Structure formats: C-alpha cells, structure tokens
C-alpha cells in the first residue's frame, strides 16, 4: 500500500509540475513564433507624379541640300560637323557645259538684237518707199498705179511684223540666257542657312544625275547650340496629363546614355495630333525643347524622359510598400478579418475587369482604386486603417483622407528569421 501511495503522490507532484510549467512554456513558444513586422513611418514631404517615356534627340530643323543640275563634283569645301554660314559655298559642280550654254545663249541674244536692227532698217526703207509713191501719185495719178501702191503698203506691214518677231526673239534669247545663267549658278552648292553639317553624302569626283530625282548632298542643322528637340511617344492614357503639365509650364527631365551623370531639363513645346497605332496601342508625338550650349545632345541620341505632370507639397506620404501589403487572416484582429474573408482585398490588389463595364461603372471603379487599407500593429494583431490616396511616385503615395498621422508606423511585411 505504501508503494502505491508513493506512486500516486509522485504522479500528482509530476502533474502539478507540468501544469505549473505549461503556461510559461506556452507563452515562450507563442512569443518565439510571433511574427516580427517590417514597419515604415509615414512622413511629410513632396510627391511629384511623373509620366515616363523614351524619345529621340533631333535638331529643331534639318535642311537637306540637293543639286538642281547634273555633273561631276569638282570641289568640296566642307566636311562633317563643320559650321557654315548662310550662302557659303559648300561644293561646286563642273561648270563647263553650263558655261558653254551661257556663251551660246549670249551669242543668240546678240544675233537677235542684230536681227532687230536689220528689221528696223528694212521697215524704214519700206516706209520711205511708200511715202515717195504717195507723193508721186498726188502729183500725177498716172505715175504710180494702185497695184504698185498696194505692194509697197503690204511690204511695209510685213516688215513691221518681222520687226515684232525679231523683238520677240530678243525676249526669248534673254530668257534662255537667264536660264543658262541660273543653271551655271546652281553649279555652286550654297548653304541656305547658317548651321552645322550633320551629314555629307558626296565625295569629290562623284557624278550627280539630277534628271529624275534631286540628289541629296548635305544635311545642315541650324541653331543646334540654342535648342534641340526630343521626340517622345506618349500613350493615349497619359496624354491628358501631359497636356495639363504643358499648360502649367512644368518641366520635363531626361537623361542620355552618353552622359549618365547629367540631368537635362526641357519644356513641353508641342503635342501633335498625328497619332500612331501599333498593336492596338495608340501613342501621340510629344516634342520637348531643350537648350544645348555644350553640344552634348547630338542627333539620334536616345533620351529617357520623365514628364512632371503634377506635384503635391507638404503632404503625409504613405509608403507604397504599405499599400501593397496584405497580411494573413490569422495575424489580423477579429474586427478586420472580414476585409480579407470578404475578398475586399482582392478588389484592392487586382484591377477590375473593365471589359464588360459601362462607362459609369468604369468611372466608379477607377475612383474606388484610390481607397485602400494599410495595417498597423495593435497588440498581438494587426489593425486595418482605410485611406484614400492621391498622387503617387515610385516610393510614396499622397494621403488624401484617413486616420493616419505623421510618424505613424505602417506594416510592410514580415522579417525573415
């Protein structure tokens, strides 16, 4: 009996010890497995909303210089990247055949002028003969017959017409000479503007054939130091924001691979209406003007552009990581679990299917996208706070409304152990 009592007493003592140690052990295990939350504070600051795009650097104006006449290139006076003045001779075409045409037309003009002088002399002689015949007839009708008078009269009229033809020949000869002189002048290829030679497509001795198509010889870009254009393609969904930024005079910043550490600034100069559709995506050309005093921006460079479309200063900024975080149901307090169990979070995280919506439903759905939930630690669980957001950048979103204060910590994830 004594042994039985001893066993019972031992078991009771062991059970009491286990019961006494259970709660501390359970508390330790629970504390050990409690998640360690990643938290970020809300802060006040400025949020700048941007629309990103890529573009190509081009001169404001590219003047393509061709040749109106044909022939071999005799002299070439300029090269790539050379700055030229207006009316400066860039190249010459062999002028010999055009000089010969000028000499021929000058000789023809001289011949035509001589023909006029001869026609005048013959007309004067015919007029004198007619005058003398009329005088003789007045003295005596038998001296000159009517037939002879008609011959003298119509001979004079014919010589008057001959004189007019000779004068017209002079006009024709002058026109031919002007044409030949113009063609001779075209053998000197001159720059119509002051600028920089950005392309040269000919070499000395090369023969030009301008009969069927005007050959392109040079491309001159004026005022490259003053201004360059960046041609960007912007999606139709963002073009309204770009127009608002243009009207507000907000700048556009961009970088080029050639100068990775330099940030360039420009202004939206033009939004063109000529849309382009590629694979059901509609884009519009947007022209950004930027100064180029150091000639760092060269034609053909690719620019990564950020259009500053809106800005909010001194606002409470919510980290975007907090807006993207959705906890497990077991970590959420009882009152807020319906947000997860009721699938509200799915509507926040996933875009609504707009394909079957009416225009009114689409507008309402887009408004709802700005109403989100963030999570804060409250004891052992997480509590949801409904917020409405405004402008966003790559890291933060503007707090428009919601029970949040500056410096409040928001959960963004779980620390890995």
C-alpha positions as CSV (number, residue, x, y, z in Angstrom):
1,X,0.0,0.0,0.0
2,X,2.8,2.4,0.9
3,X,4.3,1.9,-2.6
4,X,1.0,2.6,-4.2
5,X,0.7,5.8,-2.3
6,X,4.2,6.8,-3.2
7,X,3.4,6.3,-6.9
8,X,0.2,8.3,-6.7
9,X,1.9,11.1,-4.8
10,X,4.7,11.2,-7.4
11,X,2.2,11.4,-10.3
12,X,0.4,14.2,-8.6
13,X,3.5,16.1,-8.0
14,X,4.7,15.5,-11.6
15,X,1.3,16.6,-12.9
16,X,1.4,19.7,-10.8
17,X,4.9,20.5,-12.0
18,X,3.8,20.1,-15.6
19,X,0.7,22.2,-15.0
20,X,2.9,24.9,-13.4
21,X,5.4,24.8,-16.3
22,X,2.8,24.7,-19.1
23,X,1.7,28.4,-19.2
24,X,5.3,29.8,-19.2
25,X,6.3,27.3,-21.9
26,X,3.2,28.2,-23.9
27,X,3.9,31.9,-23.5
28,X,7.5,31.4,-24.5
29,X,6.6,29.4,-27.6
30,X,4.0,31.9,-28.6
31,X,6.4,34.7,-28.2
32,X,9.1,32.9,-30.1
33,X,6.7,32.3,-33.0
34,X,5.2,35.7,-33.0
35,X,6.0,37.4,-36.4
36,X,8.4,40.3,-36.4
37,X,6.8,43.0,-38.6
38,X,8.7,45.3,-41.0
39,X,7.5,48.8,-40.4
40,X,7.9,52.1,-42.1
41,X,7.0,55.5,-40.8
42,X,4.8,58.0,-42.6
43,X,6.5,61.3,-43.3
44,X,5.7,64.7,-44.6
45,X,7.2,65.7,-47.9
46,X,6.7,66.4,-51.6
47,X,5.3,64.0,-54.1
48,X,6.0,64.5,-57.8
49,X,3.9,62.5,-60.2
50,X,5.7,61.7,-63.5
51,X,5.0,60.0,-66.8
52,X,8.0,58.2,-68.2
53,X,8.8,57.7,-71.9
54,X,11.7,57.4,-74.3
55,X,12.5,59.7,-77.2
56,X,15.0,60.6,-79.9
57,X,17.1,63.7,-80.0
58,X,16.7,65.6,-83.2
59,X,17.6,69.1,-84.4
60,X,14.9,71.7,-84.5
61,X,15.4,72.0,-88.2
62,X,17.2,69.7,-90.7
63,X,17.8,71.4,-94.0
64,X,18.5,68.9,-96.8
65,X,20.6,70.4,-99.5
66,X,20.4,68.9,-103.0
67,X,21.5,69.7,-106.5
68,X,19.3,71.0,-109.3
69,X,21.9,70.3,-112.1
70,X,23.9,67.3,-113.0
71,X,27.6,66.8,-113.4
72,X,30.7,65.6,-111.6
73,X,31.7,67.2,-108.2
74,X,34.7,69.5,-108.9
75,X,35.4,70.9,-105.5
76,X,34.3,70.0,-101.9
77,X,34.8,72.7,-99.3
78,X,33.2,71.4,-96.1
79,X,33.2,68.3,-94.0
80,X,31.2,66.6,-91.2
81,X,30.5,68.7,-88.1
82,X,31.7,71.9,-89.8
83,X,29.8,75.1,-89.0
84,X,28.9,77.1,-92.1
85,X,27.3,80.5,-92.8
86,X,24.3,81.3,-94.9
87,X,25.2,81.4,-98.7
88,X,28.6,79.8,-98.1
89,X,29.7,77.6,-101.0
90,X,29.8,74.0,-99.9
91,X,30.8,72.4,-103.2
92,X,31.0,73.1,-106.9
93,X,29.9,71.0,-109.9
94,X,32.0,71.1,-113.1
95,X,30.6,74.2,-114.8
96,X,32.0,73.8,-118.4
97,X,28.8,72.6,-120.1
98,X,26.8,75.3,-118.3
99,X,29.4,78.0,-119.3
100,X,29.1,76.8,-122.9
101,X,25.3,77.2,-122.7
102,X,25.7,80.7,-121.4
103,X,28.1,81.6,-124.2
104,X,25.7,80.1,-126.8
105,X,22.7,82.0,-125.4
106,X,24.6,85.2,-125.3
107,X,25.5,84.8,-129.0
108,X,21.9,84.0,-129.8
109,X,20.9,87.2,-128.0
110,X,23.4,89.2,-130.0
111,X,22.1,87.7,-133.2
112,X,18.5,88.5,-132.2
113,X,19.5,92.1,-131.5
114,X,21.2,92.4,-134.9
115,X,18.0,91.0,-136.5
116,X,16.0,93.7,-134.8
117,X,18.4,96.4,-136.2
118,X,18.1,94.9,-139.7
119,X,14.3,94.6,-139.5
120,X,14.1,98.3,-138.4
121,X,16.3,99.3,-141.4
122,X,14.2,97.4,-143.9
123,X,11.0,98.7,-142.3
124,X,12.3,102.3,-142.6
125,X,13.2,101.8,-146.2
126,X,9.8,100.3,-147.0
127,X,8.1,103.2,-145.2
128,X,10.2,105.7,-147.2
129,X,9.3,104.0,-150.5
130,X,5.6,104.1,-149.6
131,X,5.8,107.8,-148.7
132,X,7.5,108.7,-152.0
133,X,5.0,106.7,-154.0
134,X,2.1,108.5,-152.4
135,X,3.7,111.9,-153.1
136,X,4.1,111.0,-156.8
137,X,0.5,109.9,-157.1
138,X,-0.6,113.2,-155.6
139,X,1.3,115.0,-158.4
140,X,0.0,112.7,-161.1
141,X,-2.2,109.7,-160.8
142,X,-0.5,108.1,-163.9
143,X,2.9,108.0,-162.3
144,X,2.0,105.1,-159.8
145,X,-0.7,102.6,-160.2
146,X,-2.9,101.3,-157.3
147,X,-1.4,97.9,-157.6
148,X,2.1,99.3,-157.0
149,X,0.9,101.2,-154.0
150,X,-0.7,98.1,-152.5
151,X,2.6,96.2,-152.9
152,X,4.5,99.0,-151.1
153,X,1.9,99.2,-148.4
154,X,1.7,95.5,-147.6
155,X,5.5,95.2,-147.8
156,X,5.7,97.8,-145.0
157,X,3.1,95.9,-143.0
158,X,5.1,92.6,-143.4
159,X,8.3,94.3,-142.3
160,X,6.5,95.7,-139.2
161,X,5.6,92.1,-138.3
162,X,9.1,91.0,-139.0
163,X,10.3,93.6,-136.5
164,X,7.9,92.3,-133.8
165,X,9.2,88.8,-134.4
166,X,12.8,90.0,-134.1
167,X,11.9,91.8,-130.8
168,X,10.2,88.6,-129.5
169,X,13.4,86.7,-130.4
170,X,15.3,89.0,-128.2
171,X,12.9,88.2,-125.3
172,X,13.3,84.5,-126.0
173,X,17.1,84.9,-126.1
174,X,17.2,86.8,-122.8
175,X,15.0,84.1,-121.2
176,X,17.3,81.3,-122.5
177,X,20.3,83.3,-121.2
178,X,18.7,83.8,-117.8
179,X,18.0,80.0,-117.6
180,X,21.6,79.2,-118.6
181,X,23.0,81.7,-116.0
182,X,20.7,80.2,-113.4
183,X,22.0,76.7,-114.2
184,X,25.5,77.9,-114.1
185,X,24.8,79.4,-110.6
186,X,23.4,76.1,-109.5
187,X,26.8,74.6,-110.0
188,X,27.8,76.3,-106.8
189,X,26.1,74.4,-103.9
190,X,25.4,77.0,-101.2
191,X,24.0,76.7,-97.8
192,X,20.6,78.3,-97.4
193,X,21.0,78.7,-93.7
194,X,23.7,79.1,-91.1
195,X,24.3,75.9,-89.1
196,X,26.3,72.7,-88.7
197,X,26.9,70.0,-91.3
198,X,25.5,66.9,-89.7
199,X,25.7,64.7,-92.8
200,X,27.7,64.8,-96.0
201,X,26.7,62.4,-98.8
202,X,29.1,63.2,-101.6
203,X,32.8,62.9,-102.3
204,X,35.0,64.8,-104.8
205,X,34.7,63.4,-108.3
206,X,31.3,61.8,-107.7
207,X,28.9,62.4,-110.6
208,X,25.4,63.7,-109.9
209,X,22.4,62.8,-112.1
210,X,19.5,65.2,-111.3
211,X,17.3,64.4,-114.3
212,X,14.9,62.1,-112.4
213,X,15.4,62.9,-108.7
214,X,17.2,65.6,-106.9
215,X,20.2,64.1,-105.2
216,X,20.8,64.9,-101.5
217,X,24.2,66.2,-100.9
218,X,24.3,67.7,-97.3
219,X,22.1,68.0,-94.2
220,X,22.6,71.2,-92.3
221,X,21.1,71.8,-88.8
222,X,20.9,75.4,-87.7
223,X,21.0,76.7,-84.1
224,X,21.9,73.3,-82.6
225,X,23.5,75.2,-79.6
226,X,20.4,77.1,-78.9
227,X,17.8,74.4,-78.9
228,X,17.3,70.7,-79.7
229,X,14.1,68.7,-79.9
230,X,13.3,65.4,-78.2
231,X,10.6,63.4,-80.0
232,X,8.8,61.2,-77.5
233,X,5.8,58.9,-78.0
234,X,3.3,59.0,-75.1
235,X,0.4,56.6,-74.5
236,X,-3.1,57.9,-75.1
237,X,-3.9,57.2,-71.4
238,X,-1.3,59.7,-70.3
239,X,-1.7,62.4,-73.0
240,X,-4.2,64.3,-70.8
241,X,-1.7,64.5,-68.0
242,X,1.0,65.7,-70.5
243,X,-1.3,68.5,-71.7
244,X,-2.0,69.6,-68.2
245,X,1.7,69.7,-67.5
246,X,2.2,71.8,-70.6
247,X,-0.4,74.3,-69.6
248,X,1.1,74.6,-66.2
249,X,4.6,75.1,-67.6
250,X,6.0,72.1,-65.7
251,X,9.5,70.9,-66.9
252,X,10.5,67.6,-68.4
253,X,13.7,66.0,-67.3
254,X,15.7,63.5,-69.2
255,X,19.0,61.6,-69.4
256,X,21.1,60.2,-72.3
257,X,23.4,57.3,-72.2
258,X,26.3,59.3,-73.4
259,X,26.3,61.4,-70.2
260,X,24.9,59.2,-67.5
261,X,25.6,61.6,-64.6
262,X,24.0,64.6,-66.3
263,X,20.3,65.5,-65.9
264,X,18.9,67.6,-68.7
265,X,15.8,69.8,-68.5
266,X,13.4,70.9,-71.2
267,X,9.9,72.2,-71.8
268,X,7.0,70.6,-73.5
269,X,6.8,72.5,-76.7
270,X,4.1,70.7,-78.7
271,X,1.7,67.8,-78.5
272,X,0.9,66.7,-82.0
273,X,-2.4,65.3,-83.1
274,X,-0.9,62.8,-85.5
275,X,-1.5,59.5,-83.6
276,X,0.3,56.2,-84.3
277,X,-1.3,52.8,-83.6
278,X,0.9,49.8,-83.1
279,X,-0.5,46.5,-81.8
280,X,-3.7,48.3,-80.6
281,X,-1.6,50.8,-78.6
282,X,-2.2,54.4,-79.6
283,X,0.5,57.0,-79.0
284,X,1.0,60.7,-79.7
285,X,4.2,62.5,-80.5
286,X,5.3,65.0,-77.8
287,X,8.0,67.4,-78.6
288,X,10.3,68.6,-75.8
289,X,12.6,71.5,-76.4
290,X,15.9,71.7,-74.5
291,X,18.9,74.1,-74.7
292,X,22.2,72.6,-75.9
293,X,25.0,75.1,-75.3
294,X,27.7,72.5,-74.9
295,X,26.5,70.4,-77.9
296,X,26.2,67.4,-75.6
297,X,22.8,66.5,-77.2
298,X,23.6,65.0,-80.6
299,X,21.1,64.0,-83.3
300,X,19.9,60.4,-83.0
301,X,20.6,60.0,-79.2
302,X,18.0,58.1,-77.2
303,X,16.6,60.1,-74.2
304,X,14.8,58.6,-71.2
305,X,12.2,61.3,-70.3
306,X,10.2,61.9,-67.2
307,X,7.4,64.4,-67.6
308,X,6.5,66.1,-64.3
309,X,2.7,66.1,-64.6
310,X,1.7,67.0,-61.1
311,X,3.1,67.9,-57.7
312,X,1.9,68.0,-54.0
313,X,3.9,69.7,-51.3
314,X,3.9,69.2,-47.6
315,X,1.6,66.2,-47.5
316,X,1.7,63.0,-45.5
317,X,3.3,60.3,-47.6
318,X,2.3,56.7,-47.4
319,X,5.0,54.2,-48.5
320,X,3.8,52.2,-51.5
321,X,5.1,49.1,-49.9
322,X,2.5,49.5,-47.1
323,X,-0.3,49.8,-49.7
324,X,0.8,46.6,-51.4
325,X,1.0,44.6,-48.1
326,X,-1.9,42.1,-47.4
327,X,-1.5,40.0,-44.2
328,X,-2.6,36.5,-43.4
329,X,-6.0,36.3,-41.7
330,X,-4.6,34.7,-38.5
331,X,-2.5,37.8,-37.9
332,X,-5.4,40.2,-38.2
333,X,-7.7,41.2,-35.3
334,X,-11.2,39.8,-35.3
335,X,-12.9,43.0,-36.4
336,X,-10.9,43.4,-39.6
337,X,-10.9,39.8,-40.8
338,X,-14.0,40.4,-42.8
339,X,-11.9,42.6,-45.1
340,X,-9.9,39.6,-46.1
341,X,-12.5,36.9,-45.8
342,X,-15.0,39.1,-47.8
343,X,-12.4,39.5,-50.6
344,X,-12.3,43.2,-50.3
345,X,-8.5,42.9,-50.6
346,X,-8.8,41.3,-54.0
347,X,-10.6,44.3,-55.3
348,X,-7.8,46.5,-53.9
349,X,-5.0,44.4,-55.2
350,X,-6.4,43.4,-58.6
351,X,-7.6,45.7,-61.3
352,X,-11.3,45.4,-62.0
353,X,-12.3,43.8,-65.3
354,X,-13.5,46.8,-67.3
355,X,-14.2,44.9,-70.5
356,X,-17.9,44.3,-69.5
357,X,-18.5,47.5,-67.6
358,X,-20.4,50.5,-68.7
359,X,-18.8,53.9,-68.8
360,X,-20.4,54.9,-65.5
361,X,-19.2,51.7,-63.8
362,X,-15.7,52.2,-65.2
363,X,-15.6,55.7,-63.7
364,X,-16.8,54.4,-60.3
365,X,-14.3,51.6,-60.4
366,X,-11.4,53.9,-61.1
367,X,-12.5,56.1,-58.2
368,X,-12.5,53.1,-55.8
369,X,-8.9,52.2,-56.7
370,X,-7.8,55.2,-54.6
371,X,-9.5,53.7,-51.5
372,X,-7.1,51.3,-49.9
373,X,-6.2,49.8,-46.5
374,X,-2.9,49.9,-44.6
375,X,-2.1,47.9,-41.5
376,X,-0.7,48.9,-38.1
377,X,0.4,46.7,-35.1
378,X,-2.1,46.7,-32.3
379,X,-1.0,44.3,-29.5
380,X,-0.6,40.9,-30.9
381,X,-2.6,41.5,-34.1
382,X,-2.8,43.9,-37.0
383,X,-5.5,46.6,-37.4
384,X,-6.7,47.9,-40.7
385,X,-6.9,51.7,-41.5
386,X,-8.9,52.8,-44.5
387,X,-7.2,55.5,-46.5
388,X,-7.7,57.4,-49.7
389,X,-4.6,58.2,-51.8
390,X,-3.9,60.9,-54.3
391,X,-0.7,61.4,-56.3
392,X,1.9,58.7,-56.4
393,X,5.6,58.4,-57.3
394,X,7.9,55.4,-57.3
395,X,8.0,55.2,-53.5
396,X,5.2,57.1,-51.9
397,X,1.5,58.0,-52.3
398,X,-0.2,61.1,-51.0
399,X,-2.7,60.7,-48.1
400,X,-5.9,62.4,-49.1
401,X,-8.0,61.1,-46.2
402,X,-7.8,58.5,-43.5
403,X,-7.0,58.1,-39.8
404,X,-3.2,58.4,-40.2
405,X,-0.8,60.8,-38.7
406,X,2.7,61.9,-39.5
407,X,5.3,59.5,-38.0
408,X,2.8,56.6,-37.6
409,X,4.4,53.2,-38.4
410,X,2.8,51.0,-41.1
411,X,3.5,47.3,-41.7
412,X,5.1,46.5,-45.0
413,X,6.0,42.8,-44.4
414,X,7.4,40.1,-42.1
415,X,11.0,39.9,-41.1
416,X,12.6,36.6,-42.1
417,X,14.2,34.8,-39.2
